[in-house]
Amino acid sequence: MDLHSAGSVVLQALTQATSQNTAELKPAEEQLRQWETQPGFYSVLLSIFNNHMLDVNVRWLAVLYFKNGIDRYWRRVAPHALSEEEKSSLRAGLITNFNEPVNQIATQIAVLIAKVARLDCPRQWPELIPVLLEKVKVQDVLQQHRALLTFYHVTKTLASKRLAADRRLFQDLASSIYSFACSLWNHHTDTFLLQIHCGDQQEALSSLERTLLSLKVLRKLTVHGFVEPQENMEVMAFLSAVFERLKQFLECCGQVGVGSVCREKLEKTIILFTKVLLDFLEYHPFPFIPLIQRCLEFSVSFVFTAAGDGLLFERFIVQCMNLIKSIVKNEAYRPDKNIEDSKPEVLEAHKIKTAFFTHPTLTEIAKRLVSKYFLLTEEELVMWEEDPEGFAVEETGGDSWKYSLRPCTEVLFLDIFHSYSQTLTPVLLEMMQNLQGPSNVDDTLQLLMKDAVYNAVGLAAYELFDSVDFDQWFNNQLLGELQVNHNRYKLIRRRVIWLIGQWISVKFKPELRPLLYEVILTLLQDPDLVVRIETATTLKLTVDDFEFRTEQFLPYLECIFGLLFQLLQQVNECDSKMQVLHVISCVIERVGIQIRPYVGCLVQYLPLLWKQSEEHNMLRCAILTTLIHLVQGLGAESRNLYPFLLPVIQLSTDVSQPPHVYLLEDGLELWLVTLENSPALTPELLRIFQNMSALLELSSENVRTCFQIINAYTYLSATEFLQNYGEGLCRSFCELLRDITNEGQVQVLKVVEIAMKVSPLLAPHLFQPILPSVFRGIIDGERYPVVMSVYLGVIGRVLLQNSSFFTALLSQMALESNQEMDQLLGNMIEMWVDRMDNITQPERRKLSSLALLSLLPSDNSVIQDKFCGIINVCVEALHDVMTEDPDTGTFKDCMLMNSVEEPKLSDDEEPPTEQDKRRKLLALEDPVHTVSLQQCVYEKLKAQQLLMGESGFQALMETVDTEIVRQLQEFLQGF
């Protein structure tokens, strides 16, 4: 593509590609796509985005196309790769222009230069770094900024490379430019501080931007540029200087008259300082040891003393707390149990921490955390009043909550309390003691303090196990708190029920559960919505606990479930409904069939909620989870839900529908439990299986559930299901088996094996295309034992339960392999006997014995040649399945099933599903469970004896090892 002639054409196409008119936009995009692989195209793009006279949108698009081209065509091995000549020209062109006037375009150019640097620097582009170092020295403010911006992005990109050779190159670069980078940062920092103190905010803002960029460069060089940073004096000097610079910038931030834009940039720079320290601590914990003392002193003084008054902002507090937490929790600083085995560096760090965290310091930190940072703020209290649902969601971990100050303070409290529990437990117990008895409802500060202390006691529940008699506290104090109905006391009611939820799995007597259920019943009717939502959450924790007893909960089930349903209707926000639905699901799951009398209203409401949540897929996931537990609780009665349930399953598992991305996993689980609990196959339930073919093509992590669904259909109505979908299913399986792991192959063939067992006459014909490869796998001696086991299971079913089909298959295989049928049969029996040890399940081992015995009696010389092996297999299987009656000394086949007796269930056991019942009924028709192996062996040997005569049979038995014969005779005593 000629640069001069093509420039106007490409410019026109880019202009049309920025149009809002689709008629212009689409053809232009297609044309640009075709030019992507044309030589010279990227040179034209470079000339366009370097031309500051052109439209900004056109230049922006030119940069983006260039950047995408680097990803696709810059590497030498890429299809349609750029020529070395053009790349050389482009590299030269990229570093001639550092006066880009538009910030967004300048950033994109810096990023694309960094992308090229990642691939070419320093070997093919040795001049890049020297040019950048020169450009950051120029007096022109714009050029200096753009060069710094590029320098940062290049440094960031090179630092991210992880191959050892690349890391060595970056370390060489860091060593060569670190001194310059430090002086550059110091220069811009000093310039900014001078300008801000002189009140020249506009100039100061410009200098601050360059300070920020040079600090970003230093961060990458410091953290990733040195293997032993502690040996480089400049690195350690820079890190030490960070604390002083931080103080200076915090003071600037607190100055009166600093503009909002400047303050925002100042705060970014302050946060970046803390990130330097946090990153260095993460990547170099031992070199950080000399900084531990100063870091702790700095962070604690600003966050937990008056030194930080007027200077702090939330993100800085969070970062300081993260620094403290990272030092306290750092595994590198934890001595071994045997102190003498610890490294000297570890002992040094531990010594510094121990010296710093004295009893007064820890006490002050803990008290400040609770009395200052745990207190609900004015904004939070207003939110509670004006948006109670929003408040409840935030407090339980909403998206914005996890990035805010409160969770950070709670995590720090937990980490410090865990590390220094002996010191801090008495401190917290004293705070508890000071707040005994009901608080004055007119004293807001006292209420807030009690809320904060109870929060601390809940967070530290596991640490306080031996120090707090929670049962006594519950009876003597907390119950009384919950009975104070004043509106302002809702803070304490909500916190106490939360507190109980934290302790329920730590220390709470089972005998107190009924009293707790009465409390929950009362609080679910509290006038305050936040209290009701918190109570529902505590209920979930209670019924989820391992000491939950259904019989204790049943007297309260009807009322509590009704109140939960009312709460579900009362809340409006998607997150709130999800929260309540999870509680309802949990209750249904734990009480099982006991829920049946009380779900009528919920069943009527869920279709409406599903319709309303069309734009909220996560809420729909919660509805699906509720339906899963509802179907399990209702059992066969769930068929009454089909008018709503089946369309939900249909939508959730249809991969052509966009919502499937969110709903598929839960939708498949719902589909499976619906089948397992279905009393009969309906046309609508059968029709949903049309979704399965596309699901199997996905070959995703959900394929195992898909196989379970196929099995469930087979158990539900094998003939109807296989007649409708058997052929298509076989085609899907053939596609899967072409490119699948051994484990995947096993899963597919297990489905086929179940079909053979349930429908022995129909299934072999439907899955016939799969069987030759299974047969060949046996003959060839498949090396993977689990695969061989399932191969033998599939062929064993065919041989035992559909001998005519087996004969036809053997004939087909003989024809294809140009062998005699008898020869092929002999090879199969020989391999079967040889690989019998691959079969580990007793059921399959008995199946193999019955299948091989089905070949007897026979006058076929090949089968008689393999007689010894068949008897060996049978004796092995007899050892597996026969149990001796100690009274009579006789043997009995333990796999025989005579009738479907409903076993008596304990209180904790779930009743059998409809599928469990179907499987039991099918087992009564399965030869493995209806034919005595002992009797079958006896009858087959007797028939062989009659066929061959006494002498012939005796000669045949002499081919069997005498010890095997002795064991066989022992098993056949009494016949």
DAFEN-V198685 format. One record per helix or strand of 3 or more residues. SS is the DSSP state (h for helix, s for strand). FROM is the first residue (numbers start at 0). LEN is the number of residues. If there is no record, write none. Layout:
BEGIN
ss = <SS & SS>
from = <FROM & FROM>
len = <LEN & LEN>
END
This chain:
BEGIN
ss = <h & h & h & h & h & h & h & h & h & h & h & h & h & h & h & h & h & h & h & h & h & h & h & h & h & h & h & h & h & h & h & h & h & h & h & h & h & h & h & h & h & h & h & h & h & h & h & s & s & h & h & h & h & h>
from = <2 & 21 & 40 & 55 & 83 & 102 & 126 & 140 & 163 & 200 & 228 & 232 & 259 & 288 & 305 & 313 & 330 & 338 & 343 & 358 & 377 & 387 & 400 & 404 & 420 & 443 & 469 & 486 & 509 & 528 & 549 & 573 & 599 & 616 & 659 & 682 & 702 & 741 & 762 & 767 & 784 & 802 & 820 & 835 & 841 & 860 & 866 & 881 & 890 & 913 & 926 & 932 & 949 & 961>
len = <15 & 14 & 9 & 18 & 11 & 18 & 9 & 19 & 34 & 24 & 3 & 21 & 24 & 16 & 3 & 16 & 3 & 3 & 13 & 15 & 9 & 8 & 3 & 15 & 13 & 16 & 13 & 17 & 14 & 16 & 21 & 25 & 13 & 36 & 17 & 16 & 36 & 17 & 4 & 12 & 17 & 15 & 14 & 3 & 12 & 5 & 15 & 3 & 3 & 10 & 4 & 16 & 8 & 10>
END
